[in-house]
Amino acid sequence: MTKRIVIDELQPGMLIEQLDRSWLSTPFFRHKMTITSHQQIAQLKACGVQTLVVRIEAEEVREAPTLEQDLADDSNVPGAEEPVSAPHVVPFEQELAAARRVYQAAKIVIQDAMHDTRLGRAINVDAVRAVVTDMTDSVFRNPDALSSLSRLKRFDEYTFYHSVNTALLAMSVGRSLGFDRSMLHLVGVGTLLHDIGKTKIPLEVLNKPGRFEAHEMEIMKQHVLRGVEVLASTTDLGDSYVQPALEHHERVNGAGYPHRRAQKDISQFGLIAAIVDIYDAMTSDRCYHKGEPPHQALQVLYRLSLEGHLDPTLVQRFIQVVGVYPVGSVVELNTGETGIVKQVNHEAPLAPVVLLVKSAGNTLLSNPHEEDLSQQTKTPPRNVTTVLAPHQAGLDPTVYLDKRAA
């Protein structure tokens, strides 16, 4: 039995069946959810929800966990076990400079590797291993600094930036899952090289300024097995290193390629690679489409997991890693101000650190300033109400964040 109530009647334990607005205008991404805290009720109020339909039976079984509950309760996500001798964690700002250096080094390494492969030369595996070791060190010192740089993208060098971004995002997921250094290195090397097979695809197909025809798509799909062939024939990397290259287009429901493997036959590295590959591709400008805002890409990933394409537990873990509002997201606050997300707060996913760049009157601020939405004393507190497309707000987040870092 269902009943329509006003938001002030909502209490923890109630199962929401329907809102008076789209779920996509809230941080929850679901068509129904069980309320577990007063904070969730406050978040719905902040999104403008006034009335809603709830199920009032005494016992209720949820068909699937909501994204917001997974962010608040990790009980259904594989636990992360800290190493016995956990490394010293340094502040985000302190690690960011080192993360930038290793990011650029990784971009050069994968660029050289692809150039060598295209010319039929062997990959410099020592260079790949060395830069991934540096990436591993950075992720252990601060798990957020390197992953925040996944916003860096260059249209004319998409393949190189995409390779680095998938590697650093996969490593950040691995770190949150409790991977030790050797496992983190495995997933880092494998995802950095996951698209090496694209060097064997004709340039007129690879660089086509538009969507592929059916026969062109079949040629493009060959990059998976061509990549595995390159790694097997020109390197001494074992099977675990090759799994991201082989499996990043496989899907848990068996609808992927090249082998249409089901979830039980896909490695954890492959499951992670599929998620980060889709996310970075969606948020990048390509020949045939403008990149999606990160928040919107996360919604798509979540839907894909519910539809059986991606591992839902790992998608939830990924969203925990990058944040509901990933670094670089342009957000509008309840005050009317516009900000750019500078850092995520894992303890308060809906309250990131933002760089305020526009006033409530939509005027650019001459001196943008930071506001940690999780550490406010003024009332009413600022909170995020809307995620904007950068072009909609007339802002380039990278320019602001890089200028701030400099």
Buried (B, 14 or more C-beta within 10 A) or exposed (E): EEEEBEBEEBEEEBBBBBBEBEBEBBBBBBBBBBBBEEEBBEBBEBBBBEBBBBBEEEEEEEEBBBBBBBBBEBEEBEEEEEEEEEEEEBEBEEBBEBBBEBBBBBBEBBBBBBEBBEEEEEBBBEBBBEBBBBBBBBBBBBBBBBBBBBBBBEEEEBBBBBBBBBBBBBBBBBBBBBBBBEBBBBBBBBBBBBBBBBBBBEEEBBEBEEEBEEEBEEBBBBBBBBBBBBBBEBBEBEEBBBBBBBBBBBBBBBEBBBBEBBBEEBBBBBBBBBBBBBBBBBBBEBEEEEBBBBBBBBBBBBBBBBEBBBBBBBBBBBBBBBBBBBBBBBBBBBBEBBBBBBBBBEEBBBBBBBBBBBEEEEEEBEEBEEBBBBEEEEEEBBBBBBBBBBEEBEBBBBEBBEEBEE
